[in-house]
Amino acid sequence: MFSALKELSADEQKLIEMYYWNNQSMQEIGEAFAVTKMTVSKRHKKILDKLRASVI
């Protein structure tokens, strides 16, 4: 799993870190990235899809 995380871009890694390790909301992450909560949600889904594909 950690090798799959290393394949993500820096922004993707940061989003995952903020959401799962720092327990920040999508709203808070959006504010940090200067994007909407919906954009964060879409990026989050794409990242999870990428990780699932790497692990399988």
VOPAGU-2260 file (C-alpha; in pm, 1 decimal, decimal comma):
REM VOPAGU-2260
SITE   aa  ch    i         X         Y         Z
SITE  MET   A    0       0,0       0,0       0,0
SITE  PHE   A    1     278,8     243,9      84,5
SITE  SER   A    2     439,4     188,4    -254,3
SITE  ALA   A    3     105,3     279,6    -416,0
SITE  LEU   A    4      97,4     601,6    -212,7
SITE  LYS   A    5     445,5     691,6    -336,3
SITE  GLU   A    6     317,7     678,2    -694,0
SITE  LEU   A    7      74,1     964,7    -623,7
SITE  SER   A    8     161,3    1324,9    -701,7
SITE  ALA   A    9     260,7    1554,2    -414,8
SITE  ASP   A   10     -84,2    1718,1    -412,7
SITE  GLU   A   11    -257,3    1379,9    -412,2
SITE  GLN   A   12     -40,8    1261,8    -124,3
SITE  LYS   A   13    -113,4    1583,6      66,0
SITE  LEU   A   14    -488,7    1543,3      18,0
SITE  ILE   A   15    -476,1    1185,1     149,1
SITE  GLU   A   16    -259,3    1292,3     442,5
SITE  MET   A   17    -492,2    1578,3     533,3
SITE  TYR   A   18    -805,4    1363,8     508,3
SITE  TYR   A   19    -693,3    1038,3     670,1
SITE  TRP   A   20    -405,2    1129,3     900,1
SITE  ASN   A   21    -502,7    1483,5    1002,7
SITE  ASN   A   22    -878,8    1413,3    1002,5
SITE  GLN   A   23    -951,9    1733,3     813,5
SITE  SER   A   24   -1286,5    1775,7     640,7
SITE  MET   A   25   -1319,0    1813,2     266,7
SITE  GLN   A   26   -1421,6    2173,5     330,6
SITE  GLU   A   27   -1095,9    2239,7     520,6
SITE  ILE   A   28    -891,0    2068,1     251,1
SITE  GLY   A   29   -1068,8    2275,0     -12,6
SITE  GLU   A   30    -978,8    2592,2     170,7
SITE  ALA   A   31    -613,8    2483,6     189,6
SITE  PHE   A   32    -604,0    2406,5    -184,8
SITE  ALA   A   33    -827,0    2704,0    -274,4
SITE  VAL   A   34   -1085,2    2481,2    -442,4
SITE  THR   A   35   -1443,9    2384,1    -365,2
SITE  LYS   A   36   -1547,1    2095,4    -142,9
SITE  MET   A   37   -1691,2    1925,6    -453,8
SITE  THR   A   38   -1352,4    1946,7    -629,7
SITE  VAL   A   39   -1184,3    1787,2    -327,6
SITE  SER   A   40   -1446,4    1511,7    -329,7
SITE  LYS   A   41   -1386,5    1438,5    -699,3
SITE  ARG   A   42   -1007,9    1438,5    -654,1
SITE  HIS   A   43   -1042,5    1210,6    -351,4
SITE  LYS   A   44   -1246,7     960,1    -554,1
SITE  LYS   A   45    -992,4     964,5    -838,8
SITE  ILE   A   46    -709,5     905,7    -592,8
SITE  LEU   A   47    -889,8     611,5    -432,9
SITE  ASP   A   48    -957,5     464,2    -777,4
SITE  LYS   A   49    -586,2     498,8    -857,1
SITE  LEU   A   50    -486,2     331,6    -530,6
SITE  ARG   A   51    -732,4      46,5    -582,0
SITE  ALA   A   52    -593,9     -13,8    -931,2
SITE  SER   A   53    -236,9     -19,2    -795,6
SITE  VAL   A   54    -313,2    -264,3    -519,4
SITE  ILE   A   55    -513,3    -509,9    -726,6
